Amino acid sequence: MKPTHTHNHNALVTTVQTIRVIIIDDEPLAIQKLRHFLKAEEGVEILDECSNGQDALVSIREQRPDLIFLDIQMPEMDGFAMLCELTDAEMPRVIFTTAYDEFALRAFEVHAIDYLLKPFDRTRFIEALDHARELIGQRPNAATDDQLQEQLRSLLEAVSQPQRASAPDRLMIKSEGRVVFVKTDEIDWFEAAGNYIKVHCGAETHLLRETMNSILSQLDPAKFLRIHRGTIVNIERIKEMHPWFNGEYKIFLTTNASLIMSRGCHEQFTKLFGKPL
């Protein structure tokens, strides 16, 4: 694309490439605000606006944007789960829009991936956009690109497993009018099932009304690993793994259950076990 003379926020006028953007947020007012700010900027093309993670995945794969503005807290599939589904080749630059806690914000700062803390003003928006322009301008540098992808993967791991005092050794599950206490060591894996999570414990299963992120925050990250958007596994139950399609792996448990690990979750697996796949 042709270089475009951009904003004159600083004394110097710079020349940058036009950047192609997708906005992803479940709040119409948040989308409207970002659209308003982006349209006031030269050298920006808005490709699409998505209100959920599933639609955003389709749009990102079809249109290959340079940059996405991504809300973290969305129903069904949050921003982190959505990114976990993307391969490195599909991964655009990301500016998170979030009302997240201080730990997450520190993680963003440490890993040099930008965020907009809601409610944000135009000055903060421009600062984040300028940062994104700088990173996108570095795209031809493969080493820089690999480093930034690694930073993003590290960030996903850090924020999807927030700091906790100590993980409880049992979960309380309300089931059929009674409360069942299940030891976490007895749990084989968790499976997303609509608005519920199916907890697999040997021959027994329990339904839990929680989100995957919520349940993950209650588990010991040294024992439980998210291997897919809708799957968390007790790593002590993993018996063997086989390469599958498109960079995925098929995981076989000691219970004879078989699960799929998405390519986007390789990094967390590697860091947990200390060896690359």
C-alpha angles and dihedrals in degrees: 000000000000118000113255129208104239141200122318097224089134129043090258122067110220131200117227140164119267107261122216114221140194121194116212119187135126092218113085092205091054091051090047092052094049091046090052093050094044095049089055089059124083119226095035126115118190106214100179148342119223129188098197142032097249094056089044092055090054092047094047092050093047100042104027098213123202092224140017130197101215129191113216100206109059128141121262096359117032124202095267094049089050092053090047088064094057124088119228089255091055095045114112125193109282133216108185120214107204151150089206127148127272095262091060092046091053089051090053091051095047093051095043095235111134129237139183113221110214125271093038129168131222093264092057091044092054091049091055093044092050089051090051092049089054093051094044089051088059094056096110089062102088094192091054090046092052091047092052092048089051090050091052093048090050089050092051089053094046096049098038088056102044124191113280134177096235130325114251116248092224140033126224111226124186106214131170094339095315136086117241123196112210122190109232090224088063094055116101100186146331123236127195110235112177109287090349139066119228110219112207115206110168108289092349129082129190131193117229125187099222139108120252092245091050093052092044090056089058095052132083106258089211090061107030126054131187105227098170140011090266102028136076118177135198099237091212087067094057110111103170144340132219128194109253134181127318095003094310124131129218110223121204118203129209086250089061091248114137123213136180123237113205120228092243091064096056093097095059090047091050093049093048095050097032093230130093120241 
